[in-house]
Amino acid sequence: FMIQGGDPTGTGRGGESLWGYDFEDETSPKVKFDKKGLLAMANRGPSTNGSQFFITVAPTPWLQGKHTIFGEVVRGYDVVEKIETTPKGPGDRPIQDQKIIRAYLK
């Protein structure tokens, strides 16, 4: 239901936020996990946002109020689909590293 990234350590634990510490969730009932292509912060629980993020590949209403949505894929969703369908190994990790080289936020 998602593609997760943003772990510069390569350990699965993620890294620090831009500020060097975890930051609070920012959720709103007006912004919903109701479609694919949403970008949101991954976390270990309430207000534990660091460097990890995910892209939804389907509606995920059970995540509502638990993760901060900060964007949406508006172009290039075909790349998301390629990452989604890449062969996976243990822990549902891609066999070959997948890298987002360039992304823009407006």
C-alpha positions in Angstrom: 0.0 0.0 0.0 3.1 2.3 0.1 6.6 2.8 -1.0 8.9 4.0 1.9 12.1 5.9 1.6 14.2 8.6 3.2 16.6 6.4 5.3 20.1 7.8 4.7 21.5 5.3 7.3 20.4 2.2 5.3 19.4 0.5 8.5 15.6 0.8 8.3 15.5 3.1 11.3 15.7 6.3 9.4 17.7 9.4 10.1 17.3 12.8 11.7 15.0 15.5 10.4 16.4 18.6 8.9 16.3 20.2 12.4 18.2 17.3 13.9 15.3 16.0 16.1 11.9 14.5 15.8 9.0 16.9 15.0 5.3 16.9 15.7 2.6 15.5 13.4 0.5 17.9 11.5 -2.8 16.4 10.5 -6.1 17.8 9.4 -9.5 16.2 8.7 -9.5 18.1 5.4 -6.5 16.3 4.1 -7.3 12.6 3.7 -5.5 9.4 2.7 -8.2 8.8 0.1 -6.1 8.3 -3.1 -2.8 7.0 -4.4 0.2 9.2 -4.9 0.2 11.0 -1.5 3.5 11.8 0.2 3.5 11.5 4.0 5.9 11.2 6.9 6.7 7.8 8.2 7.1 7.6 12.0 7.5 5.3 15.0 4.4 6.7 16.7 2.9 10.1 17.5 5.2 13.0 16.8 8.3 11.0 15.9 8.8 12.3 12.4 12.4 12.2 11.2 13.7 11.7 7.6 11.5 8.8 6.4 8.6 9.3 4.1 6.2 7.2 2.0 4.2 7.4 -1.2 0.8 5.8 -1.1 0.0 3.4 -4.0 -3.6 3.0 -3.0 -6.1 4.8 -0.7 -5.1 4.2 3.0 -7.8 5.5 5.3 -6.5 3.7 8.3 -3.5 6.1 8.3 -5.7 9.1 8.8 -4.6 11.2 11.8 -1.4 9.2 12.3 0.9 10.5 9.6 1.5 14.0 8.2 0.6 14.3 4.5 2.9 16.9 2.9 2.5 16.4 -0.8 1.2 14.5 -3.8 2.7 13.1 -7.0 1.4 15.3 -9.7 3.6 14.1 -12.6 5.7 11.0 -13.1 3.4 8.5 -11.3 4.6 5.9 -13.9 8.0 6.0 -12.0 6.1 5.3 -8.7 4.5 2.3 -10.4 7.9 1.0 -11.6 9.3 1.2 -8.1 6.1 -0.5 -6.8 6.5 -3.5 -9.2 10.3 -3.9 -8.8 11.3 -7.4 -7.6 11.5 -7.6 -3.8 13.5 -9.7 -1.4 13.4 -10.3 2.4 11.5 -7.6 4.4 9.7 -6.5 1.2 12.8 -4.5 0.3 13.7 -4.1 -3.4 16.4 -6.5 -4.6 18.1 -3.5 -6.4 18.3 -0.1 -4.7 15.8 2.4 -5.9 16.8 6.0 -5.8 14.8 9.2 -6.3 17.4 11.5 -7.9 15.3 14.6 -8.3 12.0 15.7 -6.8 10.4 19.1 -6.5 8.0 20.5 -3.9 5.9 23.5 -4.5 
